[in-house]
Amino acid sequence: EDMMTSKQRAALRALANGLPAWFQVGKGGVTENMLADVSAALDAHELVKLTVLKTAGISAKEALAVISERLGAEQVAATGNKVVIYRRSTREGVKHIEF
């Protein structure tokens, strides 16, 4: 699996600007349930934004690293308390993000 180019990452960051954060990493940190939900969202949308709450006990960068590694996703950005991840979907009928 090729890593993304900085140009692709920049394009995804720009797209993510308009997205709401669908998930929060809270007191429980990165949980199995949350990973399952985020994985399903990646299958449907390819690009997902999360908010890392202060109570999570890990930084946005740490959360980004853990989630992307567990889900085989690309780290797009950790900005403030927001993280963005990308994974190309293999699901039928999903409109792929074009670079």
N, C-alpha and C positions, 0 to 999 in steps of 0.2 A: 504493500500500500504506500503510494507516494505521499510525502508530506505536502501540505499546501504551500504554494508560493506566497510571498508577502503581498503580492497583488490580489490574489484570491482572498487572503485573510482580510485585507482592507475592504474588499467588496462585501464580504460577509459582515464585517463590523458595521459598514454603512447600512446594510439591510436591517441589522439587528437594532439600530437606533430607533426604528419605528415600532419595534415589537414590545408588547408588555412582558413583564417577567411572570411566567406562568407558575413557577415553583419557588419555594423558599427553603433554604437550608437553615434549620433552626436548632433548638436545643439538642435534638438527637443527632446532629451532624448529618452525615450522608448515610441514609438508611436504605435497606434493601427495597422497601416499598417505594421510596422516592426514586431509586434507580430504575425500578420497573416502570414507573409512570413517565420518567424522563425518556427512557428508551422507547416507549410507545409514542411519545410526542415527537421524538426524532424520526421514527418510522413514518409518521404522518406529515411532518413539516420540515425535517432536515436541519432546521436552525432553532435553537431553544435558548431562552434567557432565564437565568435564575437570580434571585436575590439571596445573598448570604447575610443572615442576621448576626448582630453582635453576640447573641446568645449561642451561636453555633460552636464557638470555641476554636474555630479554624478560620484562616484568612480566605479571602476570595480566591487568591492564587492557589492555595492548598486545595480548596474545594474543587476548583477547575481541574487540577491535576488528577485528583482522585476520581472524579466523575468521568472525565474523558478516558482515563485508563480503564476503568471498570466497564465502560460501555463501548470501547473501541471507537471513540469519537475524537474529533480534532479540537484542540484548544484554540478558540478564536480570540477571546479577550477576557481579561479581568480588569474592570475599570471601577474604582471605588468598591462598592459592595455588590456589584453586578458581574455575573459571568455569562459568557456566551459560548455554546458548543455547537459543533456541526457534525453530522454523520449522513453520508449519502444513503438514501432509502432504497431498499430492494423491493419495497411493496408495490404491487400492481397499481397502476393508475395514479401514483403520486406525481405531481408536477415537480420536476427537479429544478433546483436552483441552478441557473446557467451562469457560467463565468465568462 
